């Protein structure tokens, strides 16, 4: 119930927050600058079909021009040569467009521009300029379109495949969530529904809703080129909550909570750290949104806030590794020792995947980075949830919460009873 209330609140808060660039853009510019950036789009043409854009501009600036640049380097039309050059004059920027890329604006008339760019993907950047006036005032509407069908045409090439990708993972989680709900029902009946199992279910549910909201955004986007950006933000928030819950329940499992020990002496530290991580992730995300340049095609994990997120992720991974090593030293039951060994191997690799995937994406061309990185991260997380589901499928044997009774406490140790078995543990086991 708490999960669904949080998600409802998430949707209400995020519905009006839209910090993403869309492929149907409109707006109003009123500035003293002579040259202003508008938008970008990655075109990928087909042999018999080309991408295009349609723009409509209303302005009283009779000398205004719409300017076209691309992502080539050290040649005419290079966006980086223009945008990052603080010494270049307005006239020089206009003269540095691609060949034929400075179009006079015909006031209020829609103009269709075909992007004949061969078969190689390129980011194209649009700017507007009036070098003869000290003020620039206009309203604009621009729609971009790539060649292709319903799944591709509205999307910039760097975002193509995201729609079908999220559909696949939505189906995966739609099958996984009912399994966890069924297991939760069984465990409740047997009085073995440990807090860790509740955290697993909550984490899976948040990831499911994250994929659902992302899928909804991209489904709408595929029909109108705008989507529902508020849903995408809500999906990102749900994903953050899911991942933080997953990371910290892995730490709790590594400590043996409910499996080798019945109580945590550092519970406040663990949950305090978890809340701190939630706040840090949101602060870092807002930092990225507020400081990221609108024209930037930089992937989140290649920015300073993204690198800090990776470091935090690795720190939790080290905590997990250290905890599971300590737990394995005191576990004597072969089945549980094997559980911790496999859990440690799998999720130590899982914690390492994020920086590895970020490195792989960084080595690719910019138009491949987002979809490749998101695909790898989604796959890694899905495999993590699947493994956790299988590893905890015999939770009744692992967790003996309902039958754990504290028998005695002394200076030598704590004796706990698990059903008909008695296990002697030292104070070193209670972490």
N, C-alpha and C positions, 0 to 999 in steps of 0.2 A: 504494500500500500504506500509506504514511504517513497519507494522507487518511482511509482507513477505520479505521485504528488510533485516530486522533484522535477520529473520530465515535463509536467504541465507548466510548472513555474518557469522552467527553462525555455519553453516555447513562447510563453507570454513575454518574457524579458528580451528574448533575442529576435522576435519577429520584426521589430523595427530597426534592428542594427544591421546595416548592410555594407560591410567594408570590403566588398569584392568588386573587381572589374567585370562587367558583363559584356556580351557581344552584341547587345543592342544598347547603345549608349545615347543619352540625351542630357542636356543641361544648359546652363546659362553662364556665360563668361562676362565679367565686368572688371577690367583691370587696367592699370597704367602700363603694363608690360606690352611690348610690341610683338612678342613671339611667345606662344603658349602651347604646351603639350595637350593633346586631346585623348588619344587612346592607342592601343596596339592590338594586333591580331596575328596569329601564325597561320599563314596560308600554305596549303599543300595541294597542288593541282594534280589532276589525272590526265592521261594521254589525250582524251577527247573532251575534257571538261575543265573549266577554270573557276577559281574563286572570284568573288567580286564584293564590292561594298556599294551601298546607296547612301548618300548624304543629302540632307536638307538643312540649309543654314539661313537664318534671318538676321540681317545686320544692317546698320546704317553706315558701316565702314566701307566705302566704295572701292577702296584699294586692297581689301582683305583677300588673302589667298589661302587655299588649303594645301598643305605641304606633305609630301610623301618621302619617307626614309625607310631603310631596312637595316638588317643586322650584319651587313658586310663590314669589313674592317679596312681602313686605310684606302678608301676609294670613294668616288662621288656617290652620295646617297647614304653614307655611313652614319647611322644614328649616334653612335658613341662619339664620333668626331664632332658632332654638333651639340648634343645635349650636355656633355661634360666640359665643353669649351666655354669658359667664362669670358674670354677675350674676343670671341667672334661676334661681329655686329649682326643686327637683324638682316641686313641686305646679304651679308655673307652666308648666313644660315639659309636664306631663301635660295641663293645660288648653288647651295651644296646638296639640294634634293637629288633624287634619282632623275634620270633623263625624262623630261616631260612631267616632272612631279610637282610643279607649282601651278595649281589650277586657280583661275579666277573664279570667285564665288558669284554664282547667278542667284540673286536674292530670292529666297523662298521656293525655288524650283528644285525638285529632286534630281540628282545627278547620279548615274550608275557608272562606276569605274571598275573595269575588268583588270584583275591582277595577273598579267601574263608573266609568270615567274618560273617557267619550266617545271620539272618534277621534283625539285629539291625544296624541302620546307624552308621557309624564311619568316622571321618576325617582321611585320611591317608596322611602322609608327606614323601616326598622324599628328600634325601640329597646324596651328593657324597663325597667320601673321599679318600685320599691317604696319609696314615700316615708315609710312608717311604721316602717321598720327601718333599722338602720345597716349591715346586711350583706345582700348579695344573692347567692344561690347557686341555680343551676339548670342543667339539661341541656336542650338544645333540638335539634330537627330542623325545618328549613324547606325546602320545595320551591316554586319559582316556575315558572309556566308562562304563556307568551303564547299567544294563538290562532294557529292555523296548522298546517302539516304537519310532517313529519320534519325539514325543513330549517330550520324557524323556531321551533317551539313551546318548546324548552328554552332558547332564547337570549334574553337581554335585548335590547331593540330596538337598542341601540347596537352590538351584536355580530352582529345578523342580517345575512345575506349574506356573512359571513366564510367560512363552510363552503363554499358553492359557489364563492366567489372563489378560495380556495386550491386547490380541485379544478381549476379552469381553469389556474392557474399551475403546478400539479403536472404536468398534461399537457404544458404548454409546455416545461418543463425536462426532462421525460421524453423528449421528442423532440430537445431540443437537446444533451443530454449524449452520446448515441450518435454524433451528428455530430462532436463534439469528440474523442471517443475514436477515431473513424475517421481524422480528420485527424492526430491524434497518431501513429497507426500509420504513416501515409504519410510523415510528416515524419521519424520515426525511421529508416525504411528509406532515406530520401535523406540522412540525417545532417544535417538542418536543424531538429532539434527544439530550439529555443532555450528558455532558461529562462523567458522571457516567455510562451511558449506553454504551458509547464507551469503557470505561475501562472494563466493564463486558465482552463485545464482545472480546476485545483484550486478556483478561485473559483466557477466554474459548478457544480461538484459540491457544494460547501458550500451554495450557494443552493438547489440541487435538494433536498438533504437537509433544509434548513430548511423548505421548502414541504411536503415529505413528512411531517415530524414535526408541523408545524402542522395539516396535513390530518388526520393520525391523531388528534390531540387533539380537533379539532372533530367528527370522525366519532363518537368515543366520547362526547363531550359531548352530541351530538344525541340519544343514546339514554338517557343517565342523568343529564344535568344537571350532571355533575361533570368528566368528561373525564379526561385524564392530564396534570395541570399540569406535571409534570416534563418531559414531552415538549415542552411549549410553551417552557419555559426553555431546553432544549437547542436548540430551533429558533431562539430568539433569539440564543444564543451562536454557532451556526453562521452565522447571518445577519451578525453582527458580523465574524466572521472573513472571510466572503465579501466584504463591502463594503470592508474594509481592504485585502485582497489586490487587489481591483479598483482602488481609488483609487491604490495605489502602483505597480501595474503600468502604470497610465495615465501616471504620472510617469516611469517608466522608458521607456515608449514615446515620450513627449514629448521625452525627452533623446536619443532616437534610438539607444538601445542595441540593437546587433545589426543596425541598419538603416544608420546613418551612422557609428557608432563601435563598436568591438569591445570596449572596456573602459570601465569607469566608475571615475573617480578618487575619487568620493565614495560608493562602494558601502557602506562601513561606516556613513556618516551616514544613507543612505537606509534601509537595513534596520534600523539602530538606532532611527530615528524610527518605522518601521513597528511594531516591537515595543513601543515606548513608547505608540503609539496604541492597540494592543490592550489594554495594561494600563490606560490611561486610560479607555477605553470601559467596561471591566469595573468599574473603580472608580466611574465615574459611574452605571452601572446599579445597582450595589449601594447607592450613595448614594440614588438614587431609591427603591429598594425599602425601605430602612431608615427614610427620613424621610417617605415619602409617607403621608398619613393614610389609614387603612383605608376611611373613608367617601368619599374623594375620587373624583371622576369625571374628574379632570384627565388630559389626554393627555400622554404622556411628553415630547414635544417642546415642550410649553408649560410644563414645569417648569424649574427652574434647571439641573439636570444635562442635560436635553434641549437647552436653549439653548446650553450649552457644547459639546455634541456637534455642533450646527449650526455653531458658530464654527470648531471643528476641521475639519469638513467643508469649509468655505469656505477655510480656510487651505491645505489640500491643493489645492483648486481653483486658488488663486492660484499655488501652486508649479507646478502643471500648465501654467497659462497662460504663466507666465514662461519655463518650460523649452521649450515648443513655439515660442515666439517666437524664442528663441535658436537653436533647431535649424533653423527655416525660413530664417534668414539665411544659412546655410552650405550648404543643400541645393540642388544644381544639376540633378539628374535630375528631369524634369517629373513622372513618375509618382509618385515619392516625395514631391515637393513637394505634389502634389495630395492624397496620402494624409495628410500632416501637416495640411494646411489643413482638410480635411473632419473629421479627427479632432479638431482644435482647436475647430471650430465646434460640433460635436455635443456633445462632453463638457464644454465650458465651459457650455453650456446645461444639461447633466445635473447639474453641480455646483450650479447655481443653483436647481434644481428643489426640493431638500429645504426650504430656507427659504421658498420660494414656497408649497409644499404645506402647510407648517406654518401659514403665514399664512392660507391659504384655510380650513383646518380651524378655526382660531381664530375666524374670522368666522361659523362655523356654530353652530347650536344644539348643546348638549353631546351630545345623543343621536345626532347625525350625525357627530361629529368622528372617532371612532376608525375606523369603517369607510370613510369617505371618504378620510381620510389614508392608511390602509393600502392602499387600492385604488390611489391615485395613486402611492405609493412603489413598490408591487409592479409597476405598469405601467411606471414610469420605469426601474426596474432591469432588467426584462425587455427593454425596448427597447434599453437600454445593452448588455446581453449579446448581443442579436441583431445590433446594429450592429457590435459588435466581432467577432462571428463572421464577418460578411460582409466587413468590412474586412481581416481577417487570413486570408481564404479562399485568398489567393494568397501564403501565407507563404514559399513557396520562392523567390519573386521578391523579397520584402522582406528576408528574413533569409538571409544567406549565411554562417552560422556555420561550417558544415563546411569552407568554402573560404577563410575569412579567414586570412591569414598576415601576420604582422608582418614587413615587409621591412627597414625601417630606422627609426631614431629619431635625430633631431638637433635642433638648436635652432630650426630653421625649421618642422619639422612632422613628421607621421607619414604614411607611405605605406602603404596597405593594398591588398591584391589581392582582388577579388571575382570569382572565376572567371577570365575572360579579360580583365576590365577592371581598370584601375588608377585609383585615385581619390586625389588629393592633398588632404590636410586639414591645417589648422593646429591648433596646440595648443588654440586656443579651442574647437574642436569637441569635445574630450575634456572632458566636464563633471565 
